[in-house]
């Protein structure tokens, strides 16, 4: 059965003959067409009460299904579809975010404080000490969400204009889940040097940079260079957000199957941006045996076709020098982490793994193996989808990670901070709550953002990557006032 979703939700405005039983007939017809009815609203009557105008919201499974539902209702006797609204497109009209002023501008005094002449005093303070900008401007709480639109949500290279709805949504999530102000910057620049130079040019305006939907392998080099060329945190969420939540899920899954992280044999299929980051964070957390696979099989030092990123990966992983296919690597493995393509594995592949296997099939929209296919061959399973238990969802990580980094005035987001974030997420599933279908907290758990932020801030302080502050903790600008 096709999955019905609000992401394919339509509102039908219907002209209905005012006769007994018509609404029931429409409801029956919608059920026959496979739609799920949401709100039913009375709009008005026409023709002296002979015709009712109603809005009926219906969840569908695709654009084609929505068209089928519309046509099926329109064919009914006594019913005319007057208009159809796509709820997703309506929600995006004019964009999803806005900018609001924090202070009133009602009087001359207000204007003289917010703008000229008072603002000049703040400008002078920052000119004397640039670090003051992290307290006296939006840098204190603002992140740039930067994308060239070359790898949008797994659907491909659609360009910067098409990336904007995603980046706006990212900004919404930052604000909703961590109180961080974020602004989307989708750029028509696609080479490494160009993107690096753009970010360096805008860095004085922001407290952090969230790189998003930039294709591999250039995303690796862009992040690597920016980490050394700007003095604010740079975080490629497609890599590290996924890795953090995956590690949180793995931490709790290992508890369920009573295995220690250090003893796990892990197979990662798909060693692009996300797969590489997942591998590195597992190594940082103590996992010793990680074997990566790409479309040509196991990544190992003996392969002559590896690009520099995969050669580096081979040097970090595969301590037993495994060769062959992903199926060869899976034999006797404790964990499968998939960031690749749909329907890659069969139930027999899971059965070849070690006792009580953990399977994270995170390919979107369709996983490497479905929970239905895996069945009871798997002990704990997670996917990237919201309609299955244990969704590996980046929103559990990046808002709190940046909240903590900004609060600490960190100059980087290092591996210790990422591991701390993963442990914080995992901790929110209490021991008495832990089960194969509940290894990571809900996206809407209000404790997630603050808990992650606190752990990340503490890790930043412990690793000494915070911007220097006054010994009293007072804003730098006040130090200028006090001499």
N, C-alpha and C positions, 0 to 999 in steps of 0.2 A: 504494500500500500504506500502511495506517495505521501511524503511528509507535508502536512499543512502548516503554514507559517504566517505570522503577521507580516513578514517581509514580502509576501504576495497577497496582501489584503486589499480588497476593493470595497467601495461603498456604492451600492446600486441605488439610484434614485428612481423609484417605480411609480408609474401612474396605474392605479388599481381600481377596477370597477368595485364600487361599494356594495358588495353582496356577501351574505353570510358564508363563512368558510374559506374565503379567498386567501387570507393570511396563512391558514393551515396548509392549503394547497401549495403555496409558494415555498413554505418551509419544507414540505415533503419533496418538492421538486429540487430544491437546493441540496437536500440530503442525497437524492438519487444522482445528482451531478458531482457528488463527492466534496461539496463545500461545507465548511463549518461556520454556522451562523453566530455572529457576535451581537452587536447592538441593533435594535430595531426601534426606529424613531418615527413618530408621527410628525410630518412637516406642516401640512395644511390640507384643506379640502378644496375642490374645484367643482365647477358646474353644479352649484347649488347642493353640494354634498354627494353628488352621484359618483364622484371620483376622489379617491384618497391618494395623497402624495406621501409616500413613506421612503425613508432611507434605511437600507438593510446592509450591514457590514458583514462580509464573508471572507474567511481565510481560505486561500487556495494554495496549490503546491508549485505553481509556475505561471509565467505569463500566458502560456497556451491554455492552461487550465482555467485561468481567470476569463479568458475570451470564451471558452466553452461554457462556463457558468453564465456569463452575460447573454450569450446566444440562446442557451436553454431556457432561461427565464423569459426572455423576450418573445419566445415562440408560444408562450402560454396564452390561452384565450383570456381576454379581460385584463391582461398585464402588458404594459409597455415600459421598456427601459428608457427613461428620459435622459439620463446622464450616468456616467461612470467616473468615479474618482479613485485614483490609485493613492492609497494612504501614504505609501513611502515617498512618492514624488511630492505630495502635498506637504509632507513634513520637511522637505528639503527646499521648498520655495524660498528664495532670498537667503539661503544658507541657514545654518543651525546655531551660530554663535553671534555675539554682539560685544561691543565695548561700552562699559559704563564708567562714569566718573565716580571716584571715591569720596570726593569732598564737594560741598556745595559751592556754586558760583552765583550768589544772589545779590551781593553788595560789592561796592568798590574795594572794601577791605579784603573780601574773598578773592577778588581778582588780583589784588596787589600781592597777596600771599602765594597764590597758585601760579601766577605768571609775573609779568614785570611790575614793579622793580624787584620784589622779594626773591624771585627765583634766581636772580643773579648771585645772591649770596651762596646758594647751594651749588651753583656752577663753579664758583671760585673754590669752594671746599673740595669738590671732586677734582678740580684741576690740580690742587695741591697733593691729593692722595686719591688715585683712581679707584682704589679698593672701596672708597666711600660710596661709589656708585652701587655697590651690592646692598647698601642699606637705604640709600636716598633716592633710588629710582625703581622702576618696575623689575629690574634685574633680581631683586630680592625674592620674587615669587613668580617669575615668568620664564617659560620654556618655549623655544622655537621648534616646531614640528616641520622638519625639512624633508622634502621628497622630490625626485625628478619623475615620478610616475612610471618607473621602468619595471616594477614588479608589484603591481597593485593587488593585494589580498589574494595572491595566488592566481589571479585571472589574467595577468600578463602586463605587457608594456603598452599602456594606453595613453601615456603622456601626462603632463602636469595638470592640464585642465580637468581631466577625468579623475585625477587623484584627489582633487580638492574635497569632494564629499567625505572621503575616508579621513583625510587630515582634519577636517572640521569635527568629525565624530571623535577623533582622537583627543582634540582639544576639549570637547564636552566631557569625556571620561576623566581627563586630568582634573577638571574643575569639580565634577560631581563626586569623585572618589578620594580626592586628596586636597581640594581647595587650591590647586595650582593653576595659575593663569597660563594658558598656552595659545599660541597663534600659529595657524598653518601657513607655511611658505612653500608653495609648489613652484618649482623653477624649471625653466626651459634651458637647462644646462645638464649635460649628460656624461661628460668626461670627468675623470678623477680630479685632474687639476682644477677644472672649472668649478666643481662642487666644493672642493676644499677651499678654494679662494673665496667663493661666495660665503661660506660659513665663517671663515676668518673675518670677512668684512662686516658681517652682522653681529659677531660675537659681543661687541661692546654694549649691545642693547639687551642681551639676554643673560639669565643666570644658568642656563643649561641648554643643550641641543639634543633633541630626540630625532635621530635619523630613522626614516620610515619608508618601506616599500622601495628600496634601492636594490637593484639586481646584483646578484653575485656574478663574478668574483670582485667587481669593483667596490662593493660595499665594505669588503675587508680592508682594502687599502685606504679608502676614504676615512674609515673610523681610526685605523692605525695612525694615520698622519695627523688627523685632528687631535688625537689624544696628546700628541707632543707639540702641536702648533697653536693650540688655544688653551687658556687657563681656566676653563669652565668645564663641567662634566659633559661628556659626549657619550651617548648611549644609543646603539642601534637595536631598537626594540624587537625587530624580527628575529634577531639572534638571541639577545640576552633576556628579554622578557619571557620568551618561550622556554629558555633554559632554566630560568629561576623557578617557574611554575612546575616544569617537568621534574626538577630536583625535589621540590616540595612534595609532589605526588609520589616520587620514588622513595623518599624518606619514610613516608607513612605506609606505602605498599610493602616495603621491606620489613616493617614491623609486623604486618599481618602474616607474612609467610615465614617470619622468624629467621630472617637472613641478615647478616651484617653487610653494610655498604662496601666495606673493604674487601669482602670475599666474593662479590658479585661478578659474574661474567656477563657483560653487556654487549649486545649487537646494535649498532646504530645504522639504519639504512637511510641514505640521503645525507651526504656530507657537504651540503651547501652552507648557507649562512646559519640557519637554525641548527642543523645537525652538528656543525663544528662547535658552536657555542654550547650545545647540550653536552657534547663530549668533554669540552674543557671544564665546564662547571662540575661535572661528575668527578673528573680527576682532582679538581680543587677540593672536593668534598671527601676525598679519600678512596674513591673507586680506583682499583688498580688495573683491571682488565677490561678495556674498551676496544671493540673491533668495529671499524667503520666500513660501510659498503656503498658503492655507487652503482651506476648502471652497468659497469663492466665487472662488478664483483668486489671482492674484498680489497680494501686499500692497504697495500703493504709496501715495504721499502724496495722490494724487487721489481716493482712495476716501472716501466720506462715511459709511460704516457701521462705521468702526473704533472699538473701545473704547480707553480710554487706553493699555493695554498694547500693543495692536497699532499705535496711532499712534506710540508711542515706537519700536516696532520698525521702522516704515516710515521714520522719521527716521534710523535707524542703518544701514539696509541699502538695497539696490536703487539703486546709484549711476547705473545707466543708465536708470532709470525704466521698467523693463520692465512691460508690462501683459498682460492675457489670462489664459490657463489655465496650469496646471502644464505641460501638454504644449508650450505656446508657449514657456514659460521654459526648458524642457529643450533646445531646439534649440541646438546648439553649446556646451552646458554641459560642463564637465569632470567635475563631481561631482554626484551626487544623494544627499541625506540625507533619508531618510524616517522620520517619526515620526507616522504617520497611520493608514491603514487598509489592510486586506488587498486584494491583487489590484488595485491601482490602475493599475499600468503593464503594458504589453505589450512584447514584444521589439522591436517597431518603434519604440517610444519611446526605448529605449536606443540603437538604431541611429541616431536623429536627433541624438544627443549628439556631442561632439567625439571625435577619435581617442583610443583607449585610455581609455574612460570608467570612472570609479570609482562604484560603486553601493553605498550603505549602506542597505539596506531593513530597518529596525529595528522595524516594527510587530509586535506580539506578540498572539496566538501565531502569526499568519500574516503574512508580510512583504508589502510593497507589490508585489513581484515575486519569484518564487522563483528560486533559482539554476538550476533546470531550465528555466524559461521564458527566462531571460536568456541562458543558454548561452554560446557564445563571443563574443557581442556585447559582453560586459563584460570589462574587463581585470582588475579586482580587485573582489571583492564581499564584503560582510559583512552579517550579520543579527543579530537579537537571540536567535537560537535556538542551543541547544547541539548540535543534530544536524546543523548545517552548519558548515563552516569559518569562522573569524574571527567568533566570537561577541562582540558588544559587550556586555560584562557589567560592571555597576557594581561588582561585588565586587573588580575589579582596582584600583579607585580609593579608595572611601570609607574602608576600614580604615586604609590607609597615610596618607591625607590627615589623618584625625583623630589618628593616632599622631604625625605630624610636628607638627601644630598643638599638641597637648598637650605634647609634648617641648619645644617652643619657648615654651610658655605664651603662645601667640598670643591676641590679643583679637578676631581676625577671620580669615576665610579669604578672601583677596582673589584677584583675577584672576591676579596673578603666581604665586601659590601653585598655582592650578589648572593653569596652563600648565606650570609646573615638574613637576607630577604627571604630566601627559600626556607630556612629554618623557622622564621617567623610565621610564614604562611602555613607550614606544616603544623606548627604548635597550636593553631586555632581549631584543629580537629582534636577534641579531647579524647583521652584513651578509651573512655566508656562509649564514645560515639564512633570510634574507628570501625570500619567494615569494608568489605571488598567494593561496595557501591558508594562509599563515602570516605575518600582519602584526601580530599582538598575542600576547603570551605567554599561556600557560595560566593559568587561575585558580589552579591548584595549584602554580605555580612558586614555590618558597619565597623567591626573591629579590624578588618583587613588593612585598610589604608594607614590608620594610626600605628598599628602593631608593626607593620613593615617599615614605616618611616622611623620609628624609634630604634629598631634594630639596625637600620642602615646608617642613621646618624651616629649611633654608638660605634659601629664598625669604622666609620670614617674618622672619628676622633681617635680610636685605638690605633689606626694605621697611619695617623699623622698626615692626612692629606687635606686638612682644613685651612682655609684662608686665615691669615693671622688677624686676630681681634685684639682689642684692648684687654688688659688684665681684669678690668672691672666688668667687661662685657657690654660697656656702653657703646652706642653707635660711634663710628669713627669720626663723624662730622662734629659731634659734641666735644671730642678731644681737641679739634681745631679751635672751637670757641673758647675752650678753657686753657688754651696755650699749651 
